[in-house]
Amino acid sequence: MKRIVIAALISVGVVFAQSDQSNASSCWDRAMTQGAMNACASRDFQAANRELNRIYREILQRYLNHPRFIRALKKAQNAWITMRDAQIQMAYPGYRDHPEEYGSVLPMCVANLKASLTRERIKFLKQWLNSKREEGDVCTFWKP
């Protein structure tokens, strides 16, 4: 029964997120139910994930003529996804198999953590889009 209730709340949240076209902060300002808060958190994660994918594609395009770097980037990105998922599992052990242990707040908590980790990854990857290198900085990450 609890799973049905959680699934219903998630469904309501997804519908809310899809029907709302305003910015993220107003989503949170209007969220009056857990389902609505879950939807806002999901929206925040989806926006961060879209930005991450945009940055990733831009790096791939910029470094197209550097296949060793591209292979290393892809390997690192796959490892990062594995680590992100492991961090979520560590924060909420068994959340996929037993979501009822966490209650209706679980989707919001997971989405918030995913968004936070994704924003950290975006910041890290953006270093390869910044072409400036300080003179004498011998340890800055490789850039052609």
C-alpha positions as CSV (number, residue, x, y, z in Angstrom):
1,M,0.0,0.0,0.0
2,K,2.8,2.4,0.9
3,R,4.4,1.8,-2.5
4,I,1.1,2.7,-4.2
5,V,0.9,6.0,-2.2
6,I,4.5,6.8,-3.0
7,A,4.0,6.1,-6.7
8,A,0.9,8.2,-6.7
9,L,2.8,11.1,-5.1
10,I,5.6,10.8,-7.6
11,S,3.1,10.8,-10.5
12,V,1.4,13.9,-9.2
13,G,4.8,15.5,-8.9
14,V,5.8,14.7,-12.4
15,V,2.6,16.0,-13.8
16,F,3.1,19.2,-11.8
17,A,6.6,19.6,-13.1
18,Q,5.6,19.0,-16.7
19,S,2.7,21.5,-16.6
20,D,4.6,24.3,-14.9
21,Q,6.7,26.5,-17.2
22,S,7.9,29.1,-14.7
23,N,11.4,29.2,-13.2
24,A,12.7,26.9,-10.5
25,S,12.5,29.4,-7.6
26,S,8.9,30.1,-8.2
27,C,8.3,26.4,-8.3
28,W,9.6,26.1,-4.8
29,D,7.7,29.2,-3.7
30,R,4.4,27.6,-4.8
31,A,5.1,24.1,-3.7
32,M,2.6,23.3,-0.9
33,T,2.6,19.5,-1.0
34,Q,5.3,16.9,-0.8
35,G,4.4,15.9,-4.4
36,A,4.9,19.5,-5.5
37,M,8.3,19.7,-3.7
38,N,9.3,16.4,-5.3
39,A,8.4,17.9,-8.7
40,C,10.5,21.0,-8.0
41,A,13.5,19.0,-7.0
42,S,13.1,16.8,-10.0
43,R,12.9,19.9,-12.2
44,D,16.1,21.2,-10.6
45,F,18.0,18.0,-11.2
46,Q,16.7,17.8,-14.8
47,A,18.0,21.4,-15.5
48,A,21.4,20.6,-14.0
49,N,21.6,17.4,-16.0
50,R,20.7,19.3,-19.2
51,E,23.5,21.7,-18.4
52,L,25.9,18.9,-17.7
53,N,25.1,17.3,-21.0
54,R,25.5,20.6,-22.9
55,I,28.9,21.2,-21.3
56,Y,30.0,17.6,-22.0
57,R,29.0,17.9,-25.7
58,E,30.8,21.2,-26.0
59,I,34.0,19.7,-24.6
60,L,33.7,16.8,-27.0
61,Q,33.3,19.2,-29.9
62,R,36.1,21.4,-28.8
63,Y,38.6,18.6,-28.3
64,L,37.5,16.5,-31.3
65,N,41.1,16.4,-32.7
66,H,42.4,15.0,-29.4
67,P,41.2,11.3,-29.3
68,R,43.3,10.4,-26.2
69,F,41.6,13.2,-24.3
70,I,38.2,12.2,-25.6
71,R,38.7,8.6,-24.5
72,A,39.9,9.7,-21.1
73,L,36.9,12.2,-20.8
74,K,34.4,9.4,-21.6
75,K,36.0,7.0,-19.1
76,A,36.0,9.7,-16.4
77,Q,32.4,10.7,-17.1
78,N,31.3,7.0,-16.9
79,A,33.2,6.6,-13.6
80,W,31.6,9.9,-12.3
81,I,28.1,8.6,-13.0
82,T,29.0,5.3,-11.1
83,M,30.3,7.4,-8.2
84,R,27.3,9.7,-8.2
85,D,25.0,6.7,-8.0
86,A,27.1,5.1,-5.3
87,Q,27.0,8.3,-3.2
88,I,23.2,8.4,-3.5
89,Q,23.1,4.7,-2.4
90,M,25.4,5.6,0.5
91,A,23.2,8.5,1.6
92,Y,20.0,6.5,1.3
93,P,20.9,2.8,1.6
94,G,18.4,0.5,-0.1
95,Y,16.3,3.4,-1.4
96,R,15.5,1.7,-4.7
97,D,14.4,-1.6,-3.2
98,H,12.7,-0.2,0.0
99,P,11.6,3.4,-0.7
100,E,8.9,3.1,1.9
101,E,11.6,3.2,4.6
102,Y,12.2,6.9,3.7
103,G,8.6,8.1,3.0
104,S,7.3,10.5,0.5
105,V,10.2,12.9,0.9
106,L,12.6,10.4,-0.7
107,P,12.2,11.6,-4.3
108,M,12.9,15.2,-3.3
109,C,16.0,14.2,-1.3
110,V,17.5,12.0,-4.0
111,A,16.8,14.7,-6.7
112,N,18.4,17.4,-4.5
113,L,21.5,15.3,-4.0
114,K,21.7,14.4,-7.7
115,A,21.4,18.1,-8.6
116,S,24.1,19.1,-6.1
117,L,26.5,16.5,-7.3
118,T,25.7,17.4,-10.9
119,R,26.4,21.1,-10.3
120,E,29.8,20.1,-8.8
121,R,30.6,18.1,-11.9
122,I,29.6,21.0,-14.2
123,K,32.0,23.3,-12.3
124,F,34.8,20.8,-12.7
125,L,34.2,20.1,-16.4
126,K,34.0,23.8,-17.3
127,Q,37.7,24.1,-16.7
128,W,38.2,22.6,-20.1
129,L,36.1,25.3,-21.7
130,N,38.1,28.1,-20.1
131,S,41.1,28.6,-22.4
132,K,43.0,31.0,-20.2
133,R,46.0,29.7,-18.4
134,E,48.0,31.7,-16.0
135,E,51.7,32.1,-16.8
136,G,53.8,29.8,-14.7
137,D,50.9,27.6,-13.8
138,V,52.5,24.2,-14.6
139,C,49.8,22.1,-12.9
140,T,46.7,23.3,-14.7
141,F,44.8,20.6,-16.4
142,W,45.9,19.7,-19.9
143,K,44.5,21.9,-22.7
144,P,45.8,22.0,-26.2
